[in-house]
Every structure is written in C-alpha cells, then in structure tokens.
C-alpha cells in the first residue's frame, strides 16, 4: 500500500475501534458535536440578523394595520375627534402617495411602492450593519403598511385601494403610522448608512 492509503486505513481502523467501546463512542460523539459547532453558531447568527430586519417590519406593519382598522371602525369622516393641542383624529381615504400626493396616480404609485418594497427587503437582508439593518426593517414596514392598503382595501380597479389616513395635526397633511415610520426611519437610515460607509473608508 502507498503511505497515504496506509494512513487512511489506520484512521478507519481507529474509528472502528473507538465505536467498539462506550468510551470511544462518547469521544466520537463529542468530536462530531465540536465539528458541528461552527455551523450552529453561523446558523444562529443568521437567524439573529434576519430577526433584526423582520421584527421591526412586523411591528410597524401590525401597528399600522391595527390602528387603521380601529380608525375605520370607530371614526366618522364628518366628525373629527379632538385630542390635544392641534392633534385630532380625522378619517380620510387617500388615493395618492404619502400625505395625499398624486391622488390621480393610484395604480402607478402602488406599482412603484411594490417595487420599492422588494428592493428595500433585499437591501435589508444583505445589509451587514445591524443598526442600518434595523432601520431598513422600519422603512420596509412603513412601505408595506401602505402597500397593503393599495392591494386589499376597496378601490376602483387593480391596485387602486385607498390608504387610510387619520392622524391630523391640522397644519400638516393627514397621515398614518406607516408614514411616521417612513418619515423617521428613512432619514435615520440614510444618516447611519453614510456614517457606516465613512467609517469603512477611514479604515
């Protein structure tokens, strides 16, 4: 036999001898467990990264849809509910983009929003900076909240559903929680992404 074949035969013989004793079986089991540890750690890290993106998305989406459902069920569009200062709850249906922009372009806005949500989801999943990944999740939840209205709420034709807005400051266009997530999350996302890129460039 060649030297390489002899070493392979000896290794197989040693493994067979180990299996024949309880101590050997335990040692082999421990060895296999140790070998699998890097894969398990990598899997846990991957799950953690996905959760950091998915959890804020889910929270924003649920909060947005629950509050919209409450607004539709409890509010009368003709009778705003005053809360404090200039804040009131005032139910409207918005066929346009955020803050009632482009009301005559509902299907186009819906299509753009769906494409944007796919791009944001991809960028959020592949992002390595955890803070930026979290903010991608917030923004994705905001986009998805309004896209859900476009698809599932009543409207004239495909993707012509109207977005429910109900938070009214009376000196700002009426909005919802998805809009809040976008207005807060997107600037922070751009800022921290810029900082991350600058730190990488500085070494």
C-alpha positions in Angstrom: 0.0 0.0 0.0 1.0 3.6 -0.6 1.7 5.7 2.6 -1.5 7.8 2.0 -3.6 4.6 1.7 -2.0 3.2 4.8 -2.8 6.3 6.9 -6.4 6.2 5.6 -6.7 2.5 6.6 -5.3 3.2 10.0 -7.8 6.1 10.5 -10.7 4.0 9.6 -9.4 1.2 11.9 -9.1 3.6 14.8 -12.6 4.9 14.2 -13.9 1.3 14.1 -12.0 0.5 17.4 -13.5 3.6 19.1 -17.0 2.5 18.1 -16.5 -0.8 19.8 -16.1 0.7 23.3 -18.5 3.0 25.3 -15.7 5.5 25.9 -14.8 5.5 22.2 -18.4 6.1 21.2 -18.7 9.0 23.6 -15.4 10.5 22.4 -16.6 10.2 18.8 -19.9 11.9 19.6 -18.1 14.8 21.3 -15.8 15.1 18.4 -18.7 15.3 15.9 -20.5 17.8 18.1 -17.4 20.1 18.2 -17.1 19.9 14.4 -20.8 21.0 14.1 -20.4 24.0 16.5 -19.3 26.5 13.8 -22.2 25.6 11.6 -24.7 26.0 14.5 -23.1 29.3 15.6 -23.3 30.6 12.0 -26.9 29.5 11.8 -27.8 31.3 15.0 -26.1 34.5 13.8 -28.0 34.3 10.5 -31.3 33.9 12.4 -30.4 36.9 14.6 -29.6 39.1 11.6 -32.9 38.1 9.9 -34.8 38.8 13.1 -33.3 42.3 13.4 -34.7 43.1 10.0 -38.0 41.2 10.2 -39.1 42.2 13.8 -39.3 46.0 13.3 -41.0 45.4 9.9 -43.7 43.2 11.5 -44.2 45.6 14.5 -44.7 48.6 12.2 -47.0 46.7 9.8 -49.1 45.4 12.7 -49.3 48.7 14.4 -50.2 50.5 11.2 -52.9 48.0 10.2 -54.5 47.7 13.7 -54.7 51.5 14.1 -56.2 51.8 10.6 -58.8 49.1 11.3 -59.7 50.9 14.5 -60.0 54.3 12.7 -62.2 52.8 10.0 -64.4 51.1 12.6 -64.7 53.9 15.1 -64.3 57.2 13.3 -66.8 59.2 11.3 -65.2 61.2 8.5 -67.6 64.0 9.1 -66.8 64.3 12.9 -63.1 64.6 13.8 -62.2 63.7 17.3 -60.1 66.4 19.1 -57.3 65.1 21.4 -54.9 67.9 22.5 -53.3 71.0 21.0 -54.0 70.8 17.3 -53.9 67.0 17.2 -57.1 65.3 16.2 -58.3 62.0 14.7 -59.8 62.7 11.2 -60.5 59.8 8.9 -59.9 60.2 5.2 -59.2 57.9 2.3 -56.0 58.7 0.4 -55.7 57.6 -3.2 -52.3 59.2 -3.6 -48.9 58.7 -2.0 -47.9 59.7 1.5 -49.6 62.9 2.6 -52.1 62.8 -0.2 -49.6 63.4 -3.0 -50.6 62.3 -6.5 -54.2 61.2 -5.9 -54.9 60.5 -9.6 -52.0 58.1 -10.0 -53.0 55.3 -7.6 -52.1 52.2 -9.7 -48.7 53.8 -10.7 -47.9 54.7 -7.1 -48.9 51.2 -6.0 -46.7 49.6 -8.6 -43.7 51.8 -7.6 -44.4 51.1 -3.9 -44.3 47.3 -4.5 -41.0 47.5 -6.5 -39.6 49.7 -3.7 -40.6 47.3 -1.0 -38.9 44.4 -2.9 -35.7 46.5 -3.2 -35.8 47.6 0.4 -36.3 44.0 1.5 -33.3 42.8 -0.5 -31.1 45.6 0.8 -32.2 45.0 4.4 -31.5 41.3 4.2 -28.0 41.7 2.8 -27.0 44.7 5.0 -24.2 43.8 7.4 -24.5 46.8 9.8 -27.1 45.8 12.4 -28.3 49.4 13.1 -28.8 50.0 9.5 -30.5 46.6 9.0 -32.9 47.5 11.8 -33.8 50.8 10.1 -34.3 49.0 6.8 -36.9 46.9 8.7 -38.7 50.1 10.0 -38.8 51.6 6.5 -39.9 48.3 4.9 -42.7 48.0 7.5 -43.8 51.5 6.6 -43.8 50.9 2.8 -45.6 47.5 3.3 -48.3 49.1 5.5 -49.4 51.4 2.7 -48.9 48.8 0.0 -51.3 46.5 2.0 -54.0 49.2 1.7 -53.4 49.5 -2.0 -53.9 45.8 -2.6 -56.6 44.8 -0.1 -58.7 47.9 0.6 -61.6 48.8 -1.6 -60.8 50.8 -4.8 -61.7 51.1 -8.5 -59.6 48.5 -10.3 -56.4 46.6 -9.7 -54.1 48.1 -7.0 -56.4 51.1 -6.7 -57.2 50.7 -3.0 -57.1 53.9 -0.9 -54.8 54.3 2.0 -56.4 55.1 5.4 -55.1 58.3 7.0 -56.4 59.6 10.3 -53.7 61.5 12.3 -54.4 65.1 11.8 -52.3 68.0 13.1 -54.4 70.5 11.1 -51.2 72.2 9.9 -49.7 69.2 8.2 -51.2 66.7 5.7 -53.2 63.9 7.4 -51.1 60.7 7.8 -50.9 57.3 9.5 -48.3 55.2 11.4 -46.8 53.8 8.2 -46.0 57.4 7.2 -44.4 58.1 10.6 -42.2 55.0 10.1 -41.1 56.3 6.7 -40.5 59.9 7.8 -38.5 58.9 10.9 -36.8 55.7 9.5 -35.7 56.9 6.1 -33.6 59.9 7.2 -32.0 57.9 10.1 -31.3 55.1 7.6 -29.5 57.4 5.2 -27.6 59.1 8.0 -26.3 55.9 9.7 -25.6 54.3 6.3 -23.5 57.3 5.4 -21.7 57.1 8.8 -21.0 53.4 8.2 -19.6 54.0 4.8 -17.4 56.8 6.0 -16.0 54.7 8.8 -15.2 51.9 6.4 -13.4 54.5 4.1 -11.4 55.8 7.1 -10.3 52.3 7.9 
